[in-house]
Amino acid sequence: MQVRDIISSIHNPKVKRLLLLQQKSAERQKHDLFVVEGERELKRCIQNGYEVESVFFCRDIICKGLETFMADSDGVALYEVSKQVYEKIAYRGGTEGVIAEVKTRHYTLDSLKLSERPLIIVLESVEKPGNLGAVLRSADASGADAMIVCDPLTDLYNPNLIRSSVGGIFSVQCVACSSEECINFLKSHQIQILTAQLQDSELYYNTDMSRGTAIVMGTESTGLTQIWRDAADAHIRIPMLGQLDSLNVSVSASILLYEAVRQRQQG
């Protein structure tokens, strides 16, 4: 393992850039880089073909498995940091002493690789990175082909999104686009559009999801815009038997994705 530099100051320019990449979407877009923190997330990132540009590690914390990885990482800039510096740059505790700068991968609608009967989760203007990350976990677990984020209010490489997805951002194809672009794409590929909404809707388990399907969800507060309601092939709802009228979007997404899985396994 050949270390390029040992960094002991939080004022080091490389440390300052890393912090900006963590904190600002504009910096991530400017440099075409994002930050991955932790052993599990970094390994999933690499397993799914992402290109690591640099790794910052603390020798006092790093696990043996990652030391082996770094020893075999030709072309990756390795920087050892002091424990004080690592505590400054770590986004959360207990992350095995490793943080990496990774090159952004840009998926487009046209670059998506779809199965014969695609299962896609579409989120319109969902703002909270934690919700997006949790939906990605369900998308990965249910074998969904892709997640499409329409009219996004946060970028796909936000550290909170990466953390809450537990690396699902690397295993699920994820595209950001406008609602209009997404609708045109789905219709051109004969993928039925099912919008999750309370009004004018059928119970989700009475709706056929065994063919190519896009499940479309909006925010808990405002729901979906009219463009999606008009484009839908069917409107579906989850029964609400208590006093509340909505579930967290990630919980709802899990229920609907696994209904599609159930129907496809039975078929």
Backbone as a ProteinNet text record, in pm:
[ID]
protein_1_A
[PRIMARY]
MQVRDIISSIHNPKVKRLLLLQQKSAERQKHDLFVVEGERELKRCIQNGYEVESVFFCRDIICKGLETFMADSDGVALYEVSKQVYEKIAYRGGTEGVIAEVKTRHYTLDSLKLSERPLIIVLESVEKPGNLGAVLRSADASGADAMIVCDPLTDLYNPNLIRSSVGGIFSVQCVACSSEECINFLKSHQIQILTAQLQDSELYYNTDMSRGTAIVMGTESTGLTQIWRDAADAHIRIPMLGQLDSLNVSVSASILLYEAVRQRQQG
[TERTIARY]
85.6	0	88.8	82.7	167.5	85.8	118.6	45.6	111.1	30.6	85.1	119.2	42.6	63.6	3.8	58.5	1.7	-49	-178.2	-243.2	-278.3	-226.7	-251.4	-321.6	-352.8	-416.8	-552.6	-651.4	-784.6	-787.5	-681.8	-674.8	-608.4	-572	-514.1	-612.3	-567.4	-658.6	-739.7	-681.3	-753.2	-866.6	-843.4	-947.1	-1058.5	-1020.3	-1120.3	-1208.4	-1148.1	-1229.2	-1323.3	-1273.7	-1357	-1478.8	-1458.7	-1569.6	-1670.4	-1620.3	-1711.4	-1792	-1728.8	-1801	-1911.8	-1886.1	-1988.4	-2104.7	-2072.6	-2171.3	-2250	-2192.9	-2254.3	-2275.5	-2399.2	-2432.7	-2358.5	-2343.9	-2275.7	-2130.7	-2065.4	-1927.5	-1921.3	-2018.5	-2021.9	-2040.8	-2125.5	-2148.3	-2026.8	-1962.5	-1846.2	-1732.1	-1706	-1592.7	-1632.1	-1762	-1810.7	-1764	-1767.5	-1725	-1826.8	-1831.7	-1911.6	-1834.4	-1886.2	-1813.7	-1885.6	-1807.6	-1859.6	-1785.9	-1860.3	-1801.2	-1841.2	-1745	-1774.1	-1737.5	-1704	-1658.4	-1766.2	-1886.4	-1993.5	-2028.8	-2045.8	-2084.1	-1974.8	-1848.4	-1738.9	-1725.3	-1737.4	-1727.3	-1838.3	-1960.2	-2070.9	-2050.5	-1995.7	-1963.8	-1866.5	-1760.7	-1659.4	-1713.8	-1791.4	-1849.8	-1939.2	-1997.6	-2088.6	-2021.5	-1888.3	-1814.6	-1788.3	-1809.6	-1778.2	-1627.4	-1579	-1435.9	-1397.2	-1314.1	-1267	-1147	-1152.5	-1041.3	-941.3	-990.2	-899.4	-963.6	-879	-924.8	-849.5	-924.6	-868	-893.5	-790.4	-809.2	-731.5	-781.8	-715.9	-663.3	-534.3	-471.4	-513.2	-549	-588.8	-727.3	-806.7	-945.3	-970.7	-904.8	-940.3	-934.9	-1029.5	-1035.3	-938.1	-903.3	-804.3	-852.2	-982.5	-1035.9	-1013.3	-1027.9	-1007.2	-859.2	-775.5	-631.9	-592.7	-653.1	-625.8	-675	-795.5	-848	-755.3	-710.8	-628.9	-492	-442.8	-314.4	-320.9	-441.6	-459.8	-518.9	-526.6	-596.9	-499	-459.1	-370.7	-443.2	-373.1	-429.7	-514.4	-543.5	-622.4	-527.4	-553.1	-470.7	-506.8	-408.5	-430.1	-370.9	-452.6	-407.7	-436.8	-333	-351.7	-380.8	-480.3	-515.5	-505.9	-478.5	-473.8	-615	-622.7	-753.1	-830.5	-761.1	-826.3	-887.9	-813.7	-866.2	-982.3	-968.7	-1077.5	-1206	-1195.5	-1314.8	-1379	-1299.6	-1352.7	-1424.5	-1368.8	-1425.5	-1531.8	-1537	-1636	-1775.3	-1865.6	-2003.2	-2080.4	-2037.3	-2101.7	-1996.3	-2027.9	-1934.8	-1940	-1836.7	-1835.6	-1830.2	-1751.1	-1746.9	-1613.6	-1553.1	-1436.6	-1314.8	-1313.1	-1192.4	-1160.6	-1260.2	-1232	-1339	-1292	-1378.5	-1315.6	-1398.7	-1346.7	-1415.6	-1340.7	-1397	-1414.8	-1535.5	-1572.2	-1627.2	-1595.9	-1643.4	-1792.3	-1865.5	-2009.2	-2041.5	-2145.2	-2195.9	-2329.4	-2341.6	-2461.7	-2548.8	-2654.8	-2753.3	-2850.3	-2898	-3006.8	-3118.1	-3233.3	-3343.4	-3304.2	-3236.9	-3199.4	-3092.2	-3016.7	-2910.6	-2959.9	-3084.2	-3135.6	-3142	-3097.9	-3109.3	-3227.8	-3330.8	-3456.2	-3477.5	-3543.7	-3578.5	-3700	-3741.2	-3855.1	-3983.4	-3998.9	-4115.6	-4063	-4029.1	-3963.9	-4051.1	-3984.6	-4047.8	-3969.4	-4036.1	-3969.3	-4044.4	-3970.9	-4030.4	-4000	-4102.1	-4087.5	-4128.2	-4043.5	-4072	-4073.1	-4181.6	-4192.3	-4166.5	-4059.8	-4028.7	-4021.2	-3972.3	-3948.5	-3817.5	-3825.7	-3713.8	-3614.8	-3661.9	-3575	-3482.4	-3350.2	-3255.3	-3276.7	-3315.9	-3338.9	-3450.1	-3555.8	-3665.1	-3620.5	-3546.4	-3497.1	-3407.1	-3320.8	-3231.8	-3307.2	-3408.6	-3487.2	-3563	-3614.3	-3681.9	-3583.3	-3460.9	-3359.3	-3331.1	-3332	-3312	-3422	-3545.4	-3657.4	-3651.1	-3606.5	-3593.4	-3490.9	-3379.4	-3277.4	-3331.7	-3394.5	-3442.5	-3550.1	-3632.2	-3741.6	-3700.6	-3574.6	-3527	-3579	-3614.9	-3663.6	-3554.8	-3596.8	-3501	-3436.3	-3513.1	-3461.5	-3547.6	-3489.5	-3565.2	-3547.3	-3657.7	-3653.4	-3704.1	-3623.2	-3658.9	-3694.1	-3819.7	-3867	-3868.5	-3822.1	-3816.7	-3752.8	-3630	-3567.2	-3539.3	-3548.6	-3518.8	-3389.7	-3325.4	-3193.4	-3116.4	-2984.1	-2909	-2890.3	-2865.9	-2866.4	-2744.1	-2643	-2522.6	-2506.1	-2617	-2617.6	-2570.6	-2479.2	-2428.6	-2537.6	-2642.8	-2752.4	-2826.3	-2839.1	-2904	-2819.6	-2689.1	-2600.2	-2604.1	-2598.3	-2598.3	-2729.8	-2842.3	-2971.4	-3003.8	-2940.7	-2962.1	-2874.6	-2781.5	-2685.7	-2616.1	-2586.4	-2519.7	-2615.5	-2746.4	-2843.7	-2834	-2782.3	-2763.4	-2667.2	-2581.2	-2483.5	-2536.5	-2632.9	-2682.7	-2809.7	-2879	-3002.5	-2977.8	-3014.8	-3004.4	-3094.7	-3040.6	-3115.7	-3097.9	-3209.4	-3208.8	-3287.6	-3238.2	-3312.3	-3354.5	-3481.5	-3532.6	-3660.8	-3723.1	-3851.2	-3964.3	-4078.8	-4195	-4237	-4233.2	-4273.6	-4182.8	-4052.2	-3957.4	-3983.2	-4010.7	-4034	-4161.2	-4266.1	-4393	-4374.8	-4308.1	-4284.7	-4203.8	-4103.2	-4020	-4102.9	-4182.5	-4261.7	-4362.3	-4427.8	-4527.5	-4461.9	-4346.3	-4279.2	-4229.7	-4211.5	-4168.2	-4284.5	-4405.8	-4526.7	-4523.4	-4476.6	-4474.1	-4592.9	-4681.4	-4801	-4764.9	-4839.7	-4816.1	-4924.3	-4882.7	-4974.3	-4940.9	-5033	-5008.2	-5070.9	-4993.5	-5041.9	-5111	-5242.5	-5319.9	-5447.8	-5501.4	-5622	-5748.5	-5750.9	-5872.8	-5886.5	-6010.7	-6042.4	-5946.8	-5934.4	-5833.7	-5888.4	-5818.7	-5850.7	-5748	-5787.2	-5692	-5577.5	-5456.6	-5337.8	-5334	-5386.4	-5377.1	-5482.1	-5568.3	-5663.5	-5615.4	-5493.5	-5437.9	-5327.1	-5329.7	-5230.9	-5094.9	-4996.3	-4859.5	-4763.7	-4819.3	-4734	-4666.6	-4715.1	-4649.3	-4562.6	-4496.1	-4410.7	-4483.9	-4429.3	-4503.3	-4411.4	-4462.6	-4399	-4493	-4446.2	-4522.4	-4477.7	-4572.1	-4538.4	-4592	-4504.1	-4540.6	-4492.9	-4569.5	-4532.5	-4499	-4501.3	-4471	-4592.7	-4566.3	-4676.5	-4766.8	-4709.5	-4786.8	-4873.8	-4820.5	-4895.2	-4933.5	-4877.2	-4911.3	-4854.2	-4917.2	-4869.8	-4933.8	-4862.9	-4918.3	-5012.9	-5089.5	-5193.7	-5138.9	-5017.3	-4961	-4950.7	-4920.9	-4912	-5049.4	-5141.7	-5277.1	-5340.3	-5313.1	-5368.3	-5299.9	-5171.7	-5095.6	-5117.1	-5173.4	-5180	-5271.5	-5231.7	-5318.2	-5413.3	-5374.2	-5461	-5413.1	-5508	-5476.4	-5493	-5394.5	-5400.2	-5382.9	-5431.7	-5418.1	-5394.4	-5329.6	-5311.3	-5421.8	-5495.7	-5604.6	-5550.6	-5615.3	-5578.4	-5694.7	-5675.4	-5785.1	-5789	-5691	-5688.2	-5729.9	-5682.2	-5718.5	-5627.9	-5508.7	-5415.6	-5447.2	-5409.7	-5445.2	-5324.9	-5204.8	-5089	-4981	-4895.5	-4777.7	-4653.9	-4541.8	-4416.1	-4396	-4340.9	-4329.1	-4244	-4143	-4059.2	-4135.1	-4220.4	-4302.3	-4401.8	-4467.3	-4563.7	-4496.2	-4377.8	-4305.2	-4274.3	-4234.6	-4203.6	-4325.8	-4438.6	-4561.8	-4596	-4588.9	-4630.5	-4529.2	-4401.8	-4300.4	-4313.9	-4337.2	-4347.4	-4479.1	-4581	-4701.9	-4671	-4591.9	-4549.8	-4469.1	-4379.4	-4300.9	-4392.9	-4488.3	-4581.3	-4657	-4711.1	-4788.8	-4701.4	-4579.3	-4492.2	-4446	-4428.8	-4388.9	-4504.5	-4625.1	-4742.4	-4770.2	-4740.5	-4765.9	-4665.1
-119.6	0	124.2	201.2	319.3	445	508.4	626.9	751.1	835.7	956.6	1063.5	1068	1176.3	1135.2	1190	1172.6	1309.1	1317.7	1446.3	1455	1558.9	1576.7	1708.4	1787.1	1916.9	1922	1971.6	1985.6	2099.3	2177.3	2287.8	2245.1	2119.9	2069.1	2088.9	2136.1	2160.5	2038	1919.9	1797.8	1770.2	1798	1781.4	1883.3	2005.7	2109.3	2073.6	2017.8	1978.8	1863.9	1768.5	1656.8	1704.9	1798.5	1851.1	1924.2	1999.3	2068.1	1969.2	1860.8	1758.2	1696.1	1679.4	1626	1722.7	1850.1	1948.4	2013.7	2022.6	2105.9	2029.3	2028.7	1964.9	2030.9	2163.2	2235.5	2189	2159.3	2110	1970.1	1887.1	1752.7	1760.3	1850.2	1865.8	1927.3	2023.3	2090.6	1992.8	1905.5	1813.9	1676.8	1653.3	1522.9	1413.2	1444.9	1353.3	1353.8	1243.5	1239.5	1159.7	1157.8	1099.7	974.6	868.7	744.5	717.5	692.7	672.1	535.5	460	333.3	212.3	104	-18.9	-79	-96.7	-162.6	-84.3	46.7	128.9	131.8	143.8	150.5	19.2	-92	-220.5	-237.9	-197.1	-208.1	-114.6	0.3	95.3	32.6	-28.2	-88.8	-211.2	-293.5	-413.2	-379.7	-261.6	-221.6	-132.7	-133	-73.4	74.7	136.5	278.2	297.4	410.3	437.4	525.4	471.2	544.3	629.3	757.6	847.1	854.8	866.5	878.5	821.7	775.3	718.5	785.3	828.5	883.4	780.9	741	638.6	673.7	625.2	641.4	505.2	493	364.6	311.9	401.5	359	294.4	314.5	268.6	163.9	175.1	99.3	-51.8	-123	-268	-337.1	-460.7	-534.6	-558.9	-583	-609.4	-492.8	-373.3	-256.7	-232.1	-268	-257.4	-345.2	-464.2	-554	-492.7	-433.4	-368.9	-258.9	-176.2	-62.4	-106.1	-217.2	-267.2	-308	-344.6	-389.1	-280.3	-158.4	-52.1	33.4	-17.8	58.6	182	293.6	414.8	496.4	444	517.7	596.2	725.1	807.9	776.6	735.3	698	803.2	850.5	951.4	902	894.1	858.7	985.5	980.2	1097.6	1061.1	1161.3	1140.1	1115.8	1063.3	1038.6	1168.7	1276.4	1406.8	1452.5	1436.6	1475.8	1386.3	1255.8	1164.9	1199.3	1232.4	1269.4	1395.7	1480.2	1601.9	1570.1	1479.2	1455	1345.2	1264.2	1155.8	1214.4	1168.2	1217.4	1154.2	1035.1	967	882.9	838.1	755.7	610.3	536.1	393.3	355.4	427.2	398.2	338.2	265.2	181.6	258.8	388.4	465.1	487.2	487.3	505.3	592.4	687.2	775.2	787.9	780.8	783.9	891.2	945	1030.8	943.9	945.1	853.8	933.9	889	957.1	929	1034.3	1024.4	942.4	861.3	787.8	849.7	883.9	953	856.9	807.8	729.4	824.2	783.7	854	753.5	802.9	712.6	616.7	668.6	584.8	482.3	505.4	411.2	300.3	308.1	206.9	70.5	-30	-168	-231.8	-266.1	-313.2	-461.7	-526.9	-667	-679.4	-802.4	-824.8	-766.7	-774.8	-715.9	-617.5	-497.7	-404.6	-371.1	-354.4	-301.2	-177.4	-62.9	64.8	140.5	201.7	290.6	434	517.7	657.7	746.2	842.1	934.9	1076.5	1148.2	1285.8	1384.2	1463	1573.6	1531.2	1411	1367.8	1431.8	1509	1595.5	1531.7	1455.3	1408.8	1298.1	1319.4	1215.6	1082.7	1088.2	965.2	881.4	946.2	873.5	812.9	889.4	837.5	716.9	726.2	614.8	491.4	510.9	397	330.7	409.3	351.3	271.6	321.1	247	111.6	103.3	-25.5	-123.1	-74.1	-160.4	-196.5	-102	-129.2	-238.6	-232.6	-336.9	-470.9	-471.1	-595.6	-663.2	-584.2	-639	-667.1	-638.8	-665.4	-568.8	-448.3	-349.1	-314	-283.5	-249.5	-113.8	-18.4	117.9	200.1	309.2	414	541.4	605.9	731.8	842.2	945	1058.2	1175.4	1214.4	1320.6	1454.6	1556.7	1692.1	1690.7	1641.7	1617.3	1745.5	1734.4	1845.7	1821.8	1709.6	1680.8	1597.6	1606	1529.3	1386	1296.5	1154	1107.6	1193.1	1153.7	1232.4	1277.5	1339.2	1235.5	1270.7	1172.4	1105.4	1179.7	1119.8	1014.4	1039.4	941.4	815.1	832.5	716.6	635.9	703.5	634.6	559.9	625.5	561.4	451	455.6	348.2	227.1	240	134.5	82.5	173.5	135	98.2	104.9	73.3	166.1	285.9	379.2	321.8	229	171	46.4	-21.2	-145.8	-128.7	-16.8	9.4	123.2	102.1	210.6	325.9	445.2	558.6	678.5	733.6	843	961.1	1080.7	1202.5	1267	1307.4	1369.1	1444.5	1504	1570.5	1467.9	1503.8	1415.3	1389.9	1492.6	1477.3	1379.1	1391	1298.2	1154.6	1138.6	1004.6	943.7	1020.7	970.8	927.3	1008.4	973.1	844.1	829.1	708.8	585.8	593.6	477.8	437.2	533.7	502.6	445.7	497.1	447	303.8	260.3	123	34.8	82.2	6.7	-40.3	46.7	17.9	88.3	9.3	70.7	160.4	267.7	367.5	352.6	319.6	308.1	417.9	509.1	619.3	588.3	608.5	586.9	714.4	705.8	823	777.3	864	828.1	843.3	944.8	976	888.5	847.4	778.5	662	573.2	468.8	333.5	228.8	91	40.2	-58.9	-119.2	-182.3	-163.1	-201.5	-349.2	-435.4	-579.2	-629	-539.3	-575.2	-528.8	-480.2	-425.8	-517.3	-548.5	-637.6	-567.4	-622.3	-570.1	-672.8	-776.4	-883.1	-846	-743.4	-698.4	-576.7	-523.2	-407.4	-295.8	-253.4	-162.5	-55.9	65.5	174.6	218.9	211	256.5	398.4	490.9	633.3	689.1	756.5	811.2	954.9	1033	1172	1192.7	1317.4	1348.6	1320.5	1298.4	1273.1	1395.5	1513.2	1635.7	1676.7	1665.9	1716.9	1608.9	1489.7	1385.1	1413.3	1355	1368.1	1487.1	1544.1	1651.9	1594.6	1684.2	1641.3	1571.4	1605.1	1543.1	1391.3	1346.5	1202.8	1139.9	1207.9	1154.4	1134.8	1229.4	1219.8	1111.5	1088.9	991.6	848.2	829.8	696.7	602	475.9	369.4	322.4	338.3	305.1	381.2	409.5	473.4	369	358.6	256	320.2	248	298.1	182.9	215.5	123.3	151.2	50.5	78.2	137.1	241.6	308.3	287.7	204	161.8	236.4	322.8	400.9	544.3	633.8	774.8	852	798.9	868.3	836.9	929.6	911	885.5	866.7	840.9	767	697.2	631.9	705	684	734.1	678.5	759.7	719.4	593.7	576.3	457.2	331.6	343.7	229.7	193.2	293.6	269.2	204.4	254.1	197.8	50.3	14.6	-125.1	-213.8	-169.2	-247.6	-272	-168.5	-180.3	-260.7	-241	-318.4	-467	-499.7	-641.5	-703.8	-622.8	-675.7	-717.3	-636.9	-673.7	-802.4	-815.9	-939.1	-1057.9	-1043.6	-1153	-1198.2	-1102.3	-1137.3	-1207.6	-1163.2	-1220.6	-1360.8	-1384	-1517.4	-1615.4	-1566.9	-1655	-1686.6	-1586.5	-1607.1	-1700.2
0	0	0	-107	-118.9	-87.9	22.5	66.4	7.3	-55.1	-118	-16.5	92.5	187.7	321.8	429.4	562.7	607	631.5	659	806.8	871	1014.1	1045.3	943.1	964.1	894.6	965.7	905.4	803	796.1	700.1	568.8	557.9	434.3	319.1	202	88.9	46.7	56.6	19.5	116.5	243.7	344.9	322.6	289.8	265.4	146.9	39.6	-76.1	-41.1	34.5	75.5	153.5	243.9	322.6	234.1	135.8	43.9	-39.2	-80.6	-156.2	-71.4	55.8	145.4	161.8	170.6	214.2	101.8	-18.2	-122.3	-252.6	-297.4	-425	-540.1	-534.1	-642.5	-656.9	-545.2	-550.7	-611.3	-576.6	-634.9	-786	-829.4	-973.5	-1042	-977.9	-1035.2	-1061.2	-964.8	-975	-1029.3	-1045.4	-1089.8	-994.6	-866	-761.7	-648	-574.6	-452.8	-349.2	-227	-114.6	-65.1	-43.7	12.6	142.8	247.6	379.3	433.6	481	545.7	461.4	528.8	462.3	373.2	426.6	351.5	226.1	241.5	127.5	21.1	64.7	-31.4	-108.2	-38.8	-107.3	-210.2	-176.2	-272.8	-390.8	-363	-468.9	-568.7	-518.9	-604.7	-676.3	-605.5	-666.5	-785.2	-782.9	-890.5	-994.8	-995.8	-1105.7	-1098.1	-983.3	-970.9	-959.7	-1009.3	-1010.2	-891.8	-806	-688.1	-726.8	-694.5	-726.8	-612.1	-489.2	-375.5	-250.4	-159.2	-32.9	81.5	180.9	303.7	414.2	485.8	587.9	714.1	824.3	954.1	996.1	1008	1037.2	1174.8	1265.9	1400.1	1402.4	1294.3	1293.5	1185.9	1072.6	953.3	978.1	917.8	935.2	839.7	870.9	792.3	649.7	632.2	498.5	404.5	455.6	370.5	345.7	438.8	413.3	294.3	287.8	175.1	45	48.2	-72	-120.5	-28.9	-67.9	-119.4	-68.8	-115.8	-262.6	-307.7	-446.1	-535.9	-487.8	-560.4	-640.2	-754.2	-842.2	-895.7	-895.8	-953.3	-859.2	-740.3	-642	-551.6	-535	-446.9	-301.6	-223.6	-84.8	8.1	101.6	197	338.2	417	557.1	636.3	723.3	803.6	951.3	1031.3	1176	1228.6	1349.4	1409.9	1427	1458.8	1474.3	1342.9	1233.7	1102.9	1064.1	1088	1050.1	1124.4	1250.8	1327.3	1272.3	1207.8	1145.6	1014.4	936.1	803	803.9	909.4	914.8	929.9	843.8	847.4	962.1	1002.2	1113.3	1186	1305.7	1381.1	1336.5	1371.8	1345.5	1199.5	1119.3	975.9	933	1020.7	987.5	939.6	958.7	931.5	785.7	697.5	555.1	488.8	408.2	329.4	190.7	86.7	-50.5	-133.3	-228.2	-332.2	-456.5	-510.7	-618.7	-736.1	-856.9	-976.3	-998.5	-1028.9	-1048.8	-1173.4	-1162.8	-1278	-1318.9	-1445.5	-1492.8	-1574.1	-1511.2	-1584.2	-1654.3	-1771	-1839.1	-1865.6	-1902.2	-1933.9	-2046.1	-2146.1	-2260.5	-2225.9	-2119.9	-2083.4	-1991	-1944.2	-1852.5	-1920.3	-1849.1	-1895.7	-1823.9	-1900.5	-1842.9	-1871.4	-1778.8	-1796.2	-1889.2	-1914	-2003.5	-1947	-1815.9	-1748.2	-1643.6	-1685.1	-1591.9	-1471.4	-1360.1	-1239.4	-1200.2	-1204.8	-1180.9	-1072.4	-982.4	-883.5	-924.2	-930.6	-970.7	-853.2	-819.2	-710.8	-766.6	-741.8	-790.6	-677.6	-692.8	-602	-455.5	-430.6	-291.8	-246.9	-140.4	-103.9	-8.3	90.2	197.9	149.3	159.2	115.7	187.1	314.8	389.6	330.2	282.7	218.3	86.2	8.1	-119.5	-96.5	3.4	32.6	78	161.9	210.1	95.7	1.9	-114.3	-199	-211.2	-286.7	-222.8	-92	-24.8	-64.4	-66.7	-105.4	-253.6	-335.6	-479	-503.1	-431.2	-443.4	-394.8	-278.8	-218.6	-302.8	-369.9	-450.6	-594.7	-627.4	-763	-866.9	-825.4	-921.7	-1022.6	-1144.3	-1249.4	-1226.1	-1174.5	-1163.6	-1070.4	-1023.2	-956.3	-1037.1	-1070	-1144.1	-1052.2	-1034.9	-949.6	-1040.2	-1037.7	-1127.2	-1054.9	-1127.3	-1072.7	-933.4	-924.3	-793.1	-716.5	-584.1	-494.9	-417.5	-440.9	-383.9	-484.7	-483	-582.1	-534.2	-628.1	-599.6	-521	-508.4	-436.5	-306.4	-252.5	-120.5	-17.6	72.5	170.2	253	287.3	363.4	281.5	151.8	64.4	53.4	32.9	22.5	151	264.9	393.2	415.8	393.1	420.6	320.8	203.3	105.7	134	227.9	262.6	136.1	45	-78.5	-190.8	-167	-271.9	-391	-371.2	-482.3	-585.7	-544	-635.9	-707.2	-648.8	-706.8	-789.1	-772.9	-847.2	-945.6	-1070.8	-1168.4	-1123	-1118.8	-1066.1	-1158.4	-1204.5	-1301.8	-1246.7	-1271.1	-1241.1	-1372.4	-1381.5	-1504.1	-1470.8	-1570.9	-1549.6	-1556.6	-1501	-1507.2	-1651.4	-1732.6	-1872.6	-1946.1	-1923.5	-1986.8	-1942.1	-1814.9	-1761.7	-1820.2	-1825.7	-1880.4	-2025.5	-2103.4	-2244.6	-2255.4	-2168	-2169	-2135.4	-2030.6	-1988.5	-2095.3	-2153	-2255.5	-2381.5	-2418.1	-2537.8	-2519	-2392.7	-2364.5	-2317	-2335.4	-2298.6	-2152.6	-2065.1	-1921.7	-1857.5	-1795.5	-1737.5	-1620.4	-1605.3	-1500.5	-1393.8	-1271.6	-1158.6	-1058.9	-1038	-945.1	-809.9	-705.2	-568.7	-521.6	-500.8	-459.8	-391.4	-306.6	-232.7	-317	-400.6	-474.3	-599.4	-627.4	-753.1	-777.1	-677.6	-686.2	-643.1	-684.7	-648.5	-547.8	-468	-376.1	-454.5	-406.5	-483.6	-516.6	-427.7	-451.8	-551.5	-596.2	-702.1	-839.8	-847.2	-971.3	-1022.3	-1151.4	-1211.4	-1220.4	-1152.9	-1159.5	-1219.2	-1281	-1332.2	-1464	-1530.8	-1653.7	-1623.5	-1724.7	-1706	-1633.9	-1520.4	-1431.7	-1373.6	-1370.8	-1298.1	-1187	-1064.5	-948.4	-917.2	-919.6	-909.3	-777.9	-703.4	-573.6	-561.5	-487.1	-461.7	-315.4	-273.4	-133.7	-46.1	82.7	175.7	190.3	179.3	204.5	86.2	-35.2	-151.8	-252.1	-239.6	-335.2	-473.3	-574.5	-711.9	-781.7	-876.2	-956.6	-1062	-1123.8	-1216.1	-1339.8	-1381.1	-1500.8	-1483.8	-1363.1	-1337.8	-1325.9	-1262.5	-1249.8	-1387.9	-1477.5	-1612.8	-1695.8	-1670.1	-1750	-1704.1	-1584.7	-1524.3	-1601	-1603.5	-1654.5	-1545.8	-1420.4	-1307.5	-1185.1	-1094.3	-967	-857.5	-769.1	-665.6	-527.8	-426	-289.4	-193.9	-83.7	27	128.1	175.2	270.5	400.4	445.4	571.1	667.8	768	854.8	987.5	1009.6	1132.8	1107.9	1191	1179.5	1084.4	1055.9	967.7	822.2	733.2	592.4	503	561.2	476	552.9	475.8	528.7	478.7	545.6	492.3	352.2	262.6	122.7	107.3	191.8	179.8	223.1	323.4	366.3	256.5	201.3	93.2	-26.7	-61.8	-175.2	-152.3	-30.7	1.1	-15.6	34.8	23.1	-123.4	-204.9	-345.1	-426.8	-401.1	-473.2	-443.2	-318.9	-283.9	-328.8	-350	-413.5	-556.7	-625.8	-761.6	-759.3	-661.7	-647.4	-623.7	-533.4	-502.3	-626.2	-699.1	-818.5	-922.9	-939.6	-1040.7	-1001.8	-871.9	-827.5	-841.3	-817.3	-831.7	-978.8	-1064.5	-1207.2	-1270.7
[MASK]
+++++++++++++++++++++++++++++++++++++++++++++++++++++++++++++++++++++++++++++++++++++++++++++++++++++++++++++++++++++++++++++++++++++++++++++++++++++++++++++++++++++++++++++++++++++++++++++++++++++++++++++++++++++++++++++++++++++++++++++++++++++++++++++++++++++++++++

